[in-house]
């Protein structure tokens, strides 16, 4: 059995429990899923009208999920420090520590975190 099919069977099991009025916390525990995941699926199922009437088969659910459930946003690929790249590199060549670089960037309008500067360096 493929992972995708196993996932769809888990979604179907979750829908069955949602239809029975089982709490998100209990479903989370029963299916070993995060409560926020259960909550997101509950909201999706309500919007799709899946909590009443006949439950679609696994293949129909898979198609419906693909068509209607939005994918999570992709991770940020650009550092908030990138516009200050040349300044950061110049300061590092001078041996300036990350904390001092962060303070100097703040003086120039940088509003990002120390950790972002540290990761950039």
C-alpha positions as a Markdown table, in Angstrom:
| # | Residue | x | y | z |
|---|---|---|---|---|
| 1 | Unk | 0.0 | 0.0 | 0.0 |
| 2 | Unk | 1.4 | 3.4 | -0.9 |
| 3 | Unk | 1.9 | 6.2 | 1.5 |
| 4 | Unk | -0.7 | 8.4 | -0.3 |
| 5 | Unk | -3.3 | 5.6 | 0.0 |
| 6 | Unk | -2.5 | 5.2 | 3.7 |
| 7 | Unk | -2.9 | 9.0 | 4.2 |
| 8 | Unk | -6.2 | 8.9 | 2.4 |
| 9 | Unk | -7.4 | 6.1 | 4.6 |
| 10 | Unk | -6.4 | 8.1 | 7.7 |
| 11 | Unk | -8.3 | 11.1 | 6.3 |
| 12 | Unk | -11.3 | 8.9 | 5.8 |
| 13 | Unk | -11.0 | 7.6 | 9.4 |
| 14 | Unk | -10.7 | 11.1 | 10.7 |
| 15 | Unk | -13.9 | 12.1 | 8.8 |
| 16 | Unk | -15.8 | 9.2 | 10.2 |
| 17 | Unk | -14.8 | 10.3 | 13.7 |
| 18 | Unk | -15.6 | 13.9 | 13.0 |
| 19 | Unk | -19.1 | 12.8 | 11.8 |
| 20 | Unk | -19.6 | 11.0 | 15.1 |
| 21 | Unk | -18.8 | 14.1 | 17.1 |
| 22 | Unk | -15.5 | 13.0 | 18.4 |
| 23 | Unk | -13.4 | 15.9 | 19.7 |
| 24 | Unk | -10.3 | 17.1 | 17.9 |
| 25 | Unk | -8.2 | 16.2 | 20.9 |
| 26 | Unk | -9.5 | 12.6 | 20.9 |
| 27 | Unk | -9.0 | 12.3 | 17.1 |
| 28 | Unk | -5.5 | 13.7 | 17.5 |
| 29 | Unk | -4.8 | 11.0 | 20.1 |
| 30 | Unk | -6.5 | 8.2 | 18.2 |
| 31 | Unk | -4.8 | 8.9 | 14.8 |
| 32 | Unk | -1.5 | 10.3 | 16.1 |
| 33 | Unk | -2.0 | 13.6 | 14.4 |
| 34 | Unk | -1.4 | 17.1 | 15.7 |
| 35 | Unk | -4.6 | 18.9 | 16.9 |
| 36 | Unk | -4.1 | 21.8 | 14.5 |
| 37 | Unk | -4.0 | 19.2 | 11.6 |
| 38 | Unk | -7.3 | 17.8 | 12.8 |
| 39 | Unk | -8.7 | 21.3 | 13.1 |
| 40 | Unk | -7.7 | 22.2 | 9.6 |
| 41 | Unk | -9.3 | 19.0 | 8.2 |
| 42 | Unk | -12.5 | 19.7 | 10.2 |
| 43 | Unk | -12.8 | 23.1 | 8.7 |
| 44 | Unk | -12.1 | 21.7 | 5.2 |
| 45 | Unk | -14.7 | 18.9 | 5.7 |
| 46 | Unk | -17.3 | 21.4 | 6.9 |
| 47 | Unk | -16.7 | 23.6 | 3.8 |
| 48 | Unk | -16.9 | 20.6 | 1.5 |
| 49 | Unk | -20.1 | 19.3 | 3.2 |
| 50 | Unk | -18.4 | 16.1 | 4.2 |
| 51 | Unk | -19.8 | 15.9 | 7.7 |
| 52 | Unk | -23.2 | 14.7 | 6.6 |
| 53 | Unk | -24.6 | 12.4 | 4.0 |
| 54 | Unk | -22.7 | 9.6 | 2.3 |
| 55 | Unk | -18.9 | 9.7 | 2.6 |
| 56 | Unk | -17.1 | 9.6 | -0.7 |
| 57 | Unk | -14.7 | 6.7 | -1.5 |
| 58 | Unk | -11.0 | 7.1 | -1.0 |
| 59 | Unk | -10.3 | 8.1 | -4.7 |
| 60 | Unk | -12.9 | 10.8 | -4.7 |
| 61 | Unk | -11.6 | 12.1 | -1.4 |
| 62 | Unk | -8.1 | 12.2 | -2.8 |
| 63 | Unk | -9.3 | 14.2 | -5.8 |
| 64 | Unk | -11.3 | 16.6 | -3.7 |
| 65 | Unk | -8.4 | 17.2 | -1.3 |
| 66 | Unk | -6.1 | 17.9 | -4.2 |
| 67 | Unk | -8.6 | 20.3 | -5.8 |
| 68 | Unk | -9.8 | 22.2 | -2.7 |
| 69 | Unk | -7.3 | 22.0 | 0.1 |
| 70 | Unk | -4.6 | 24.6 | -0.3 |
| 71 | Unk | -1.0 | 23.6 | 0.1 |
| 72 | Unk | 1.0 | 25.1 | 2.9 |
| 73 | Unk | 3.0 | 28.2 | 1.9 |
| 74 | Unk | 6.5 | 27.6 | 0.8 |
| 75 | Unk | 9.2 | 28.5 | 3.3 |
| 76 | Unk | 10.9 | 31.9 | 3.0 |
| 77 | Unk | 13.9 | 31.6 | 0.7 |
| 78 | Unk | 15.2 | 35.1 | 1.1 |
| 79 | Unk | 16.8 | 36.4 | 4.3 |
| 80 | Unk | 15.7 | 39.7 | 5.7 |
| 81 | Unk | 19.4 | 40.5 | 5.9 |
| 82 | Unk | 20.0 | 40.0 | 2.2 |
| 83 | Unk | 19.6 | 43.8 | 1.4 |
| 84 | Unk | 22.4 | 44.4 | 3.8 |
| 85 | Unk | 24.7 | 41.7 | 2.4 |
| 86 | Unk | 27.6 | 43.9 | 1.4 |
| 87 | Unk | 27.6 | 45.8 | 4.7 |
| 88 | Unk | 27.5 | 42.5 | 6.7 |
| 89 | Unk | 30.4 | 41.0 | 4.6 |
| 90 | Unk | 32.5 | 44.2 | 5.0 |
| 91 | Unk | 31.9 | 44.2 | 8.8 |
| 92 | Unk | 32.8 | 40.5 | 9.1 |
| 93 | Unk | 36.0 | 41.0 | 7.1 |
| 94 | Unk | 36.9 | 43.6 | 9.8 |
| 95 | Unk | 36.3 | 41.0 | 12.5 |
| 96 | Unk | 33.1 | 42.6 | 13.8 |
| 97 | Unk | 31.0 | 40.2 | 16.0 |
| 98 | Unk | 27.4 | 39.3 | 15.0 |
| 99 | Unk | 25.8 | 41.2 | 17.9 |
| 100 | Unk | 27.6 | 44.4 | 16.8 |
| 101 | Unk | 26.6 | 43.8 | 13.2 |
| 102 | Unk | 23.0 | 43.4 | 14.2 |
| 103 | Unk | 23.2 | 46.7 | 16.2 |
| 104 | Unk | 24.8 | 48.6 | 13.2 |
| 105 | Unk | 22.1 | 47.2 | 10.9 |
| 106 | Unk | 19.4 | 48.4 | 13.2 |
| 107 | Unk | 20.9 | 51.9 | 13.1 |
| 108 | Unk | 20.5 | 51.7 | 9.3 |
| 109 | Unk | 16.8 | 50.7 | 9.6 |
| 110 | Unk | 17.0 | 46.9 | 9.8 |
| 111 | Unk | 14.0 | 45.5 | 11.8 |
| 112 | Unk | 14.8 | 41.8 | 11.7 |
| 113 | Unk | 16.0 | 39.6 | 14.5 |
| 114 | Unk | 19.4 | 38.9 | 15.8 |
| 115 | Unk | 18.9 | 35.2 | 14.9 |
| 116 | Unk | 18.4 | 36.2 | 11.2 |
| 117 | Unk | 21.7 | 38.0 | 11.2 |
| 118 | Unk | 23.4 | 35.1 | 13.0 |
| 119 | Unk | 22.1 | 32.6 | 10.4 |
| 120 | Unk | 23.1 | 34.9 | 7.5 |
| 121 | Unk | 26.6 | 35.2 | 8.9 |
